[in-house]
């Protein structure tokens, strides 16, 4: 699996995402990141290969996830566009979602069943403001169908919508997940299930469920 995360000064997001992957079953893992983060990433994630983001070359045999800890670095933006143009399903989070919100033409280029994992503010940047949760859910269903993507909207009760109009509600999790880095962990879990051969929708709802259940077990 290829993890594209962690520009300069944002190694923590890449580490949190990367740590969740072997714990949920991934085999070989490659981190594509900023060269200035190499030492800390290889120290914290010794099981992962590391490749400088400038040396990224797309491989259709690798499942990619992109977004944790990226915002300004042009190299990461170029890789995101390359992955989107490759037409391979991808898990997209955080800074990658914000980049798409500023370049909305990319939404129509996403591969079918790509997985977007926005929190409410990221969702609003992508698809516009809504006045209440019901209207937001209708917008979420509409956009999943329009762009043929799976949307994991992270909130008090996370909702997952699919290109065929299905809606899944998750009932695990607690307020402890409302903290920085939690979404990076979820992205890694979902990507791991995709890399293991689960369908995109299975990867999405299993990832969300297990992420929330782990938080519940921690509280218990």
One Martini backbone bead per residue (centre of mass of N, CA, C, O) as a GRO file, in nm:
protein
  220
    1UNK     BB    1   0.098   0.034   0.019
    2UNK     BB    2   0.028   0.386  -0.041
    3UNK     BB    3   0.149   0.670   0.144
    4UNK     BB    4   0.039   1.013   0.116
    5UNK     BB    5   0.232   1.201   0.350
    6UNK     BB    6   0.387   1.457   0.501
    7UNK     BB    7   0.491   1.736   0.519
    8UNK     BB    8   0.655   1.981   0.633
    9UNK     BB    9   0.576   1.953   0.980
   10UNK     BB   10   0.369   1.668   0.923
   11UNK     BB   11   0.453   1.380   1.040
   12UNK     BB   12   0.229   1.295   1.240
   13UNK     BB   13   0.009   1.217   1.035
   14UNK     BB   14   0.172   0.989   0.901
   15UNK     BB   15   0.213   0.818   1.154
   16UNK     BB   16  -0.081   0.765   1.232
   17UNK     BB   17  -0.156   0.635   0.967
   18UNK     BB   18   0.073   0.414   0.957
   19UNK     BB   19   0.007   0.264   1.230
   20UNK     BB   20  -0.281   0.151   1.144
   21UNK     BB   21  -0.211  -0.060   0.923
   22UNK     BB   22  -0.073  -0.310   1.063
   23UNK     BB   23  -0.313  -0.330   1.280
   24UNK     BB   24  -0.517  -0.402   1.009
   25UNK     BB   25  -0.329  -0.595   0.787
   26UNK     BB   26  -0.100  -0.497   0.642
   27UNK     BB   27   0.172  -0.533   0.460
   28UNK     BB   28   0.308  -0.362   0.247
   29UNK     BB   29   0.468  -0.036   0.307
   30UNK     BB   30   0.458   0.299   0.160
   31UNK     BB   31   0.621   0.610   0.205
   32UNK     BB   32   0.525   0.928   0.080
   33UNK     BB   33   0.756   1.198   0.139
   34UNK     BB   34   0.929   1.423   0.292
   35UNK     BB   35   1.266   1.435   0.323
   36UNK     BB   36   1.267   1.581   0.614
   37UNK     BB   37   1.096   1.315   0.738
   38UNK     BB   38   1.255   1.049   0.718
   39UNK     BB   39   1.376   0.989   0.997
   40UNK     BB   40   1.113   0.990   1.166
   41UNK     BB   41   0.960   0.778   0.997
   42UNK     BB   42   1.172   0.543   1.024
   43UNK     BB   43   1.160   0.541   1.336
   44UNK     BB   44   0.833   0.504   1.367
   45UNK     BB   45   0.834   0.319   1.073
   46UNK     BB   46   1.018   0.044   1.019
   47UNK     BB   47   0.809  -0.125   0.824
   48UNK     BB   48   0.857   0.107   0.624
   49UNK     BB   49   0.890   0.247   0.343
   50UNK     BB   50   1.083   0.514   0.176
   51UNK     BB   51   0.975   0.792  -0.040
   52UNK     BB   52   1.025   1.047  -0.215
   53UNK     BB   53   0.790   1.244  -0.358
   54UNK     BB   54   0.972   1.310  -0.618
   55UNK     BB   55   0.978   0.970  -0.677
   56UNK     BB   56   0.709   0.928  -0.779
   57UNK     BB   57   0.537   0.632  -0.915
   58UNK     BB   58   0.295   0.488  -1.069
   59UNK     BB   59   0.100   0.195  -0.942
   60UNK     BB   60  -0.161  -0.025  -1.016
   61UNK     BB   61  -0.079  -0.237  -0.769
   62UNK     BB   62  -0.142   0.004  -0.580
   63UNK     BB   63  -0.274   0.124  -0.285
   64UNK     BB   64  -0.405   0.447  -0.225
   65UNK     BB   65  -0.333   0.723  -0.003
   66UNK     BB   66  -0.443   1.076   0.058
   67UNK     BB   67  -0.364   1.381   0.292
   68UNK     BB   68  -0.210   1.362   0.543
   69UNK     BB   69  -0.026   1.641   0.600
   70UNK     BB   70  -0.141   1.824   0.354
   71UNK     BB   71  -0.132   2.165   0.168
   72UNK     BB   72   0.128   2.319  -0.001
   73UNK     BB   73   0.278   2.108  -0.156
   74UNK     BB   74   0.327   2.060  -0.492
   75UNK     BB   75   0.404   1.759  -0.504
   76UNK     BB   76   0.136   1.652  -0.386
   77UNK     BB   77  -0.054   1.774  -0.595
   78UNK     BB   78   0.062   1.623  -0.839
   79UNK     BB   79   0.001   1.339  -0.732
   80UNK     BB   80  -0.302   1.364  -0.707
   81UNK     BB   81  -0.356   1.412  -1.010
   82UNK     BB   82  -0.227   1.148  -1.105
   83UNK     BB   83  -0.416   0.955  -0.955
   84UNK     BB   84  -0.679   1.054  -1.075
   85UNK     BB   85  -0.589   1.003  -1.381
   86UNK     BB   86  -0.558   0.681  -1.339
   87UNK     BB   87  -0.840   0.554  -1.231
   88UNK     BB   88  -0.793   0.484  -0.931
   89UNK     BB   89  -0.882   0.397  -0.642
   90UNK     BB   90  -0.910   0.632  -0.360
   91UNK     BB   91  -0.803   0.776  -0.061
   92UNK     BB   92  -0.944   1.088   0.064
   93UNK     BB   93  -0.789   1.350   0.262
   94UNK     BB   94  -0.781   1.649   0.384
   95UNK     BB   95  -0.568   1.823   0.193
   96UNK     BB   96  -0.684   1.687  -0.064
   97UNK     BB   97  -0.971   1.797  -0.028
   98UNK     BB   98  -0.896   2.099  -0.031
   99UNK     BB   99  -0.784   2.098  -0.317
  100UNK     BB  100  -1.045   2.010  -0.456
  101UNK     BB  101  -1.218   2.256  -0.352
  102UNK     BB  102  -1.025   2.447  -0.546
  103UNK     BB  103  -1.065   2.196  -0.781
  104UNK     BB  104  -1.362   2.080  -0.893
  105UNK     BB  105  -1.287   1.929  -1.159
  106UNK     BB  106  -1.179   1.665  -1.008
  107UNK     BB  107  -1.447   1.524  -0.938
  108UNK     BB  108  -1.497   1.415  -1.243
  109UNK     BB  109  -1.213   1.229  -1.226
  110UNK     BB  110  -1.294   1.027  -1.039
  111UNK     BB  111  -1.298   0.726  -0.944
  112UNK     BB  112  -1.484   0.478  -0.899
  113UNK     BB  113  -1.506   0.436  -0.555
  114UNK     BB  114  -1.397   0.650  -0.423
  115UNK     BB  115  -1.274   0.783  -0.102
  116UNK     BB  116  -1.427   1.021   0.104
  117UNK     BB  117  -1.315   1.197   0.431
  118UNK     BB  118  -1.502   1.420   0.561
  119UNK     BB  119  -1.569   1.676   0.741
  120UNK     BB  120  -1.797   1.920   0.762
  121UNK     BB  121  -1.608   2.147   0.650
  122UNK     BB  122  -1.504   1.991   0.405
  123UNK     BB  123  -1.779   1.943   0.281
  124UNK     BB  124  -1.851   2.243   0.236
  125UNK     BB  125  -1.615   2.303   0.045
  126UNK     BB  126  -1.702   2.094  -0.172
  127UNK     BB  127  -2.060   2.128  -0.158
  128UNK     BB  128  -2.157   2.323   0.043
  129UNK     BB  129  -2.388   2.469   0.224
  130UNK     BB  130  -2.600   2.388   0.503
  131UNK     BB  131  -2.880   2.417   0.739
  132UNK     BB  132  -2.887   2.095   0.797
  133UNK     BB  133  -2.850   1.759   0.840
  134UNK     BB  134  -3.059   1.672   0.628
  135UNK     BB  135  -2.951   1.839   0.391
  136UNK     BB  136  -2.667   1.717   0.400
  137UNK     BB  137  -2.750   1.426   0.335
  138UNK     BB  138  -2.874   1.484   0.060
  139UNK     BB  139  -2.608   1.596  -0.056
  140UNK     BB  140  -2.442   1.341  -0.017
  141UNK     BB  141  -2.607   1.158  -0.199
  142UNK     BB  142  -2.590   1.330  -0.454
  143UNK     BB  143  -2.269   1.330  -0.479
  144UNK     BB  144  -2.225   1.029  -0.497
  145UNK     BB  145  -2.389   0.995  -0.760
  146UNK     BB  146  -2.257   1.212  -0.942
  147UNK     BB  147  -1.935   1.098  -0.879
  148UNK     BB  148  -1.902   0.796  -0.796
  149UNK     BB  149  -1.880   0.801  -0.470
  150UNK     BB  150  -1.752   0.766  -0.148
  151UNK     BB  151  -1.891   0.905   0.157
  152UNK     BB  152  -1.726   1.000   0.462
  153UNK     BB  153  -1.902   1.149   0.722
  154UNK     BB  154  -1.759   1.302   0.992
  155UNK     BB  155  -1.938   1.247   1.298
  156UNK     BB  156  -2.123   1.162   1.550
  157UNK     BB  157  -2.274   1.021   1.301
  158UNK     BB  158  -2.156   0.842   1.068
  159UNK     BB  159  -2.177   0.872   0.711
  160UNK     BB  160  -2.247   0.653   0.426
  161UNK     BB  161  -2.214   0.694   0.075
  162UNK     BB  162  -2.330   0.588  -0.250
  163UNK     BB  163  -2.374   0.567  -0.592
  164UNK     BB  164  -2.671   0.409  -0.531
  165UNK     BB  165  -2.789   0.563  -0.248
  166UNK     BB  166  -2.672   0.455  -0.005
  167UNK     BB  167  -2.705   0.436   0.364
  168UNK     BB  168  -2.475   0.459   0.638
  169UNK     BB  169  -2.468   0.399   0.990
  170UNK     BB  170  -2.277   0.478   1.267
  171UNK     BB  171  -2.251   0.351   1.628
  172UNK     BB  172  -1.965   0.412   1.684
  173UNK     BB  173  -1.818   0.592   1.927
  174UNK     BB  174  -1.679   0.912   2.050
  175UNK     BB  175  -1.559   1.218   2.166
  176UNK     BB  176  -1.253   1.125   2.150
  177UNK     BB  177  -1.242   1.160   1.823
  178UNK     BB  178  -1.235   1.486   1.863
  179UNK     BB  179  -0.924   1.482   1.731
  180UNK     BB  180  -0.622   1.517   1.639
  181UNK     BB  181  -0.562   1.234   1.406
  182UNK     BB  182  -0.812   1.052   1.379
  183UNK     BB  183  -0.849   1.066   1.066
  184UNK     BB  184  -0.576   0.938   0.993
  185UNK     BB  185  -0.641   0.661   1.106
  186UNK     BB  186  -0.890   0.601   0.934
  187UNK     BB  187  -0.753   0.613   0.659
  188UNK     BB  188  -0.566   0.371   0.710
  189UNK     BB  189  -0.784   0.157   0.754
  190UNK     BB  190  -0.928   0.178   0.485
  191UNK     BB  191  -0.679   0.128   0.306
  192UNK     BB  192  -0.619  -0.155   0.414
  193UNK     BB  193  -0.878  -0.295   0.315
  194UNK     BB  194  -0.830  -0.243   0.020
  195UNK     BB  195  -0.550  -0.391   0.007
  196UNK     BB  196  -0.703  -0.676   0.096
  197UNK     BB  197  -0.981  -0.676  -0.109
  198UNK     BB  198  -1.191  -0.501  -0.040
  199UNK     BB  199  -1.441  -0.328  -0.093
  200UNK     BB  200  -1.502  -0.001  -0.073
  201UNK     BB  201  -1.754  -0.024   0.112
  202UNK     BB  202  -1.632  -0.220   0.314
  203UNK     BB  203  -1.392  -0.044   0.395
  204UNK     BB  204  -1.561   0.188   0.505
  205UNK     BB  205  -1.747   0.044   0.724
  206UNK     BB  206  -1.525  -0.110   0.872
  207UNK     BB  207  -1.342   0.127   0.943
  208UNK     BB  208  -1.547   0.292   1.106
  209UNK     BB  209  -1.624   0.079   1.312
  210UNK     BB  210  -1.341   0.009   1.430
  211UNK     BB  211  -1.260   0.291   1.512
  212UNK     BB  212  -1.499   0.328   1.713
  213UNK     BB  213  -1.457   0.068   1.882
  214UNK     BB  214  -1.179   0.139   1.992
  215UNK     BB  215  -1.279   0.386   2.152
  216UNK     BB  216  -1.474   0.226   2.332
  217UNK     BB  217  -1.263   0.036   2.457
  218UNK     BB  218  -1.096   0.257   2.588
  219UNK     BB  219  -1.313   0.357   2.781
  220UNK     BB  220  -1.363   0.067   2.914
   0.00000   0.00000   0.00000
